[in-house]
Amino acid sequence: MEATDISSTYSIKNKIRQQLLQKRNALSKSEISRRSEVIQNRIINSSEYKSARVIGAYFSIGSEVRTEHIISTALKNQKVLLLPKTGVDQIAFYRVFEADFRENKLVEGRFRILEPPRSSRAIKENIDLLIIPGIAFDKYGYRIGYGKGYYDRFIEHNECPFSIGLGFQFQLLNHSLPHSSFDQRLNAIATESNMLVC
């Protein structure tokens, strides 16, 4: 891709990011909770969740789709639950346990996101189901995140049999998103309306 194309792609992505973040941030807390509950139940009832032994999730912040129900259910179902720690230019997933939540052991990391305790250990085995936040998605599995590329790098260098993005229905666009060779496609997108397998 030419340098001008990269610059143009970045500019378009940034415009989409700003528009959808503004729309998402305008949702009330109760509306976020209501829609998130539907999305989380969609994940928990999916065959991908049921067959997964190791699940990588995220701890939601701001107006992101909530994940607390997925996390608590995965722990109750005795899944191996992993949450990311964010480094300078990459994320790594660490195992968390029910006691970590019960005893408030999660710590605030970069971007003020709660992360696994400092004592937790990184998991080297493959993640069967990787659950990813996003700001915009398209039907081909491309996404726009916050622009740091953490999840793209992780997917590129780690085997993830099934990756799924969580978003509200208005975040799933009818047109294809601009993307480069660096951008990694997801296997599915889950919204409050449906689960789209890409």
N, C-alpha and C positions, 0 to 999 in steps of 0.2 A: 504494500500500500504506500502511495506517495505521501510525502510529508504534509502536503496541502490537504490530502484526503483525511489524514489523521487529525489535523487541526479542525477540519470541517466536521468530522464525526464527533469530536470532543465537544464542539460548540453546540451541535444539535442535541447530543446527549444531555448536556448541561441545561439546556432550555427545557427539555422534557422533565428532567429531574426536578427543576425548580417549580414547574407547573403542578406536577403530581404531588410533590411534598407539600405545597401550599394547600392543595385540595385535601390531602390526607390529614394534615395538621388541623384542618377546620372541623374534623369530626369530633363530636363530644366523646367524653370518656365512656359514657354508657353505650354509645353507638359502636365504639371500637370494641368494647367488651362483648356486646351482642353479636356482632359480625364475627369476631374472633372465635367465639364459642362454636359457631356453626363450622367454621374452617377447621378448628382443632378436632372436632368430632369426625369430620370428613377424613382427616388423617388417621385417627385412631381406629376407624372402621375399615380402613383400606387394607387390601391384601398385602401391600408392601410393608405396612407397619406390622401386621400380624406375623409375617414371616421373618421380619428383621430381628437379629439378635443384638446387633450393635447399632445404636441410633445416635447420630450427631445432630444436635439442635442448637438453638441460639436463645439467649435470654433477652426478651424484647425490651426496647426502650422507646420513649416518646410515643408516636402514633403508629408504631409497627404492629402487625398482627401479633396478638398475645400468644404465648407458648406455655404458660404455667400449667395448663390442663394436660398438654402433651407430656410435659416433663414429669408431673406427678403420676400420671397413668403409666408411663414407661417404667418408672421406679417401682410402682406397685406390681407391674407385670414382670418384674425382675429382668428387664432389659439392661444391657450395658449402656448407660447413658453418658454421653460426652458433651461437654460445652467447650467453646473456644477460648483461648487466651490470645490476645492480640499483641504481636511484637511490632517492631519498626516497619517491616515490610511483608510480614506473613502471619498467618494464624496457625495454631496447633491445638489439637483437641485433647482434653483431659477428662478422666473419669470423675463423675460426681456421684454422691450417695445421698440417700434420704436424710441422713444425719447432717449433711452439709447445709441443707435448707432449714432443718428443724433447729439447728444450733447456730444459725446465722454465720456460717463459716465462709460464705462467698465474699470475695473482696472486689473493690472497685478497681477496674483496670483502665486502659486507655479509653478515651471517649466516654468515661464514666459508666461503662458497661460492667455489670456484675460478672465476675469470672470465677472459675474453680479456685479452691484454697491453694495457697502457695505450696502446701505439702502434697498436693495431688500429683499423679504421675501421668505422663503423656502415653497415649495408646498408639501402638504401632500397627495393630491389626486393621484390616479394612473396615470402613463404615458401611453397613448394609443399606441404611437409609439416612441420607443427609438432608436436613431441613434448613432452608436458607431464606433470609429476609430479602426484600428488594423494594425498589421504588416504582419500577415499571417492568412489565413483562410483555412478550408477544407469544403468539401461538406456536412459534418455532422453538421456543425454549430459551431465547435470549432474554437477558435481564439488564436493567440498569440499577446499580447499587449506589453507594455514596461516593464512588469514584476512586477508591483506593486499590481495588483489584485483589483484595485478600482472598475472596472465595474463588475467583478465576484461577489464581495461582495454586490454591489448594487442590482444586479439582484436576488441574493440569498434571500435578505431580503425585496424586494419590488415586487409587482405584476406588471409585464410589459406584456400586452397581445401580443405585437409584437415587437421584437428587431431585428434590421438589421445592419450588419456591412458594412462599406464602404471601398472598396479597389480597386486597379487596377488589371486587369485580371491576371497579373503574381503573384499577392499575393494570389490568390486562387489556392491552390496546389491540384494535382491529388491524392496524398496519404493522409491518415488520420494523423492528428497532434497528438503528444503525449499529453496526458491529464490525470489529476487526478480527484478525486471526488470533488475537490474544483472548478474546471473549469466549467463554465456555458455555455450551448449551446445557440446560437442565432437562431432565426427563419428563417433568410434569410441573404444572402450576395449579395450586389449589386456591379457590376463592370461596366466598359464601354461596355462590351460585352453582359451581361444579368443580370437578377435577379434570383438567385438560391434560391428556398424555400427549407429549410433543413428538 
